[in-house]
Amino acid sequence: MSELDRELLAWVEECCGQAVADASRIPGGASRQAWVVTLDDGGQRFLRMDAGTSALSAVGYDLAREAQAYQWLTDKPVRAAGFCGVSPDGRALLLDFVEGGPGPLDDPYLARDFMEQVNALHALEPPAELAHDDLAVWTRLYREHCSGPDPLIDLGLRQLAETAPGPPERVVLVHGDLGPGNVLHDGHRVTGLCDWELAHVGDPMEDLAWITVRAMLTPFVDIDTAFGWYNSPVDAERVRYWQLACQVRNLIGLGVAGAAGGDLGMGMLFSTLHRRVTAELLCEALGVEAEPVEVPEPDDTEASEVYQAVLDDLRTVITPALDGYVSARARSVARLVRYLDMVDRIGLKLAEQDLADRERFNMDDDSEAAHYWARATQRKEALMRPSMGRLAGTRLPRI
């Protein structure tokens, strides 16, 4: 019936006042697991679970804190799932099930409905208990929980420290990962904003920056059109600062053990995209016009047929026999196979380019280091391109 352990099932049944008929894990959720729970009466609940691998909990972003956000949103003019309970051990959060899915927001009516929800959220007086020195928290997460130093993250943190704007004119409850993909809708209206684990009191321009970041991943309307529906003035300079901050935080999250839920293929896909975009933002901030790399044409090797055979089996035999979360993981394995195939075909030539760039650029100079990383991340994307689909070459919307 369910892979949830007996103790957790008993708690869910106690919260709901009836037995659980089924519980199924669903794809999605980088740092935490997501489950749909079906009750005996046919009703459903949504379960967020921290399997003990999320370093976010170690720096205060635990499920109990996310529960505070959902509780605070109760009776507010912001559509979000109703709060049901937090497990006694703090590892599970139970919410009402919200109809709809996290599909594209490129329909103008849906996008405008979403921006009206942003307006409703930012019009509220924020809760003092969710105040958080957010960038400092993420820096601590990086220093204490990443496996080792990352020169690109270090460069980003230095730039953020040197260019930090003053306090905003007003503070709001910042969602912290807002935008298409974290918005549920039924094709006609927005049914809920989800994933409030990173909510904190801060600069409203940060949420606008997150919208641009998530618009790279999930289709959205033109960003200038969307921001035209925002009820307050848009400070483009502050949004650009927060775009870099959002990207650096994405890299920190991906660098923390377990942040990708153990899904290496998905983690590499997002890491490749976010590292390239971070390097582009750093070049822009430092006044660097980075040269594009020359990507060699892939050559067939002795292993090419083997990789193709594995991909054919995954596509035509294995993945069709699976569903849900397991099917998504099989597709992720296919991404890894495509990546290894490209490493086999062009990896050596790109490695030679990288060595030449390391000798060419002075990595102690931030501008030259940004130039190097812009080229290095292009090379990485060349290896991941067959695995990235439409995300390959995606650009961050600018304002």
Secondary structure as UniProt FT lines:
FT   HELIX           6..16
FT   STRAND          20..26
FT   STRAND          33..39
FT   TURN            40..41
FT   STRAND          44..49
FT   HELIX           55..59
FT   HELIX           63..73
FT   TURN            74..75
FT   STRAND          83..86
FT   TURN            88..89
FT   STRAND          92..96
FT   HELIX           108..122
FT   HELIX           128..130
FT   HELIX           134..145
FT   HELIX           151..162
FT   STRAND          172..174
FT   TURN            180..181
FT   STRAND          183..185
FT   STRAND          190..193
FT   TURN            197..198
FT   STRAND          200..202
FT   HELIX           204..215
FT   TURN            216..217
FT   HELIX           223..228
FT   HELIX           236..255
FT   TURN            257..262
FT   HELIX           264..286
FT   TURN            302..303
FT   HELIX           304..313
FT   HELIX           314..318
FT   HELIX           319..321
FT   HELIX           324..360
FT   TURN            363..364
FT   HELIX           366..388
FT   HELIX           389..391
FT   TURN            392..393
//
